[in-house]
Amino acid sequence: MKLYYICECCQQLLSEIEMDEVDSLTPQGRQDIISMNQGISEIYINSLCAECINALGLEGQEGYY
């Protein structure tokens, strides 16, 4: 199964990972940040890239670097 980390602000691909199983989030967490395409075993995880974190003024806040 492939996991794609995508910036939810600018849609930039941040990372791509191949995994056998994904089970590290709560059901609510999955619903909030993950969309799945089960037909082709792909999972898209919304995140933010460094540029968008800076542009949104989130740098240095808890949960952001």
C-alpha positions in Angstrom: 0.0 0.0 0.0 1.3 3.4 -0.9 1.0 6.5 1.4 1.2 9.9 -0.1 1.7 12.9 2.1 0.2 16.0 0.3 0.2 19.6 1.5 -3.4 20.4 2.0 -2.8 24.1 1.1 -0.7 24.0 -2.1 -1.2 20.3 -3.0 2.6 19.6 -3.2 3.7 16.0 -2.8 5.7 15.9 0.4 6.6 12.3 0.7 5.7 8.8 -0.7 6.0 5.7 1.5 5.3 2.0 0.8 3.8 0.2 3.8 2.1 -3.2 4.5 -0.4 -1.9 7.1 -1.5 1.5 8.4 -3.1 1.5 11.9 -1.5 4.4 13.9 -4.4 6.9 14.0 -7.7 7.0 15.8 -10.8 6.7 13.6 -11.5 10.4 14.0 -7.9 11.2 13.1 -8.2 9.1 10.0 -11.4 10.8 8.9 -9.8 14.3 9.4 -6.6 13.9 7.4 -6.7 10.7 5.3 -8.5 9.9 2.1 -8.3 6.4 0.6 -8.5 4.9 -2.9 -8.9 1.3 -2.0 -9.3 0.1 -5.6 -5.6 0.8 -6.1 -4.3 0.6 -2.5 -3.4 4.3 -2.1 -3.8 6.5 0.9 -3.5 10.3 0.8 -2.5 12.0 4.1 -3.1 15.8 4.3 -0.3 17.8 5.9 1.4 21.1 5.4 4.7 21.9 3.7 7.3 24.2 5.2 6.4 27.0 2.8 2.7 26.9 3.7 3.5 26.7 7.4 5.5 29.9 7.1 3.0 31.6 4.8 0.2 30.8 7.3 2.2 32.1 10.2 2.2 28.7 12.0 6.0 28.3 12.4 7.0 27.8 16.0 3.4 26.9 17.1 2.8 23.6 18.8 2.4 20.8 16.2 4.5 22.7 13.6 8.2 23.2 13.4 
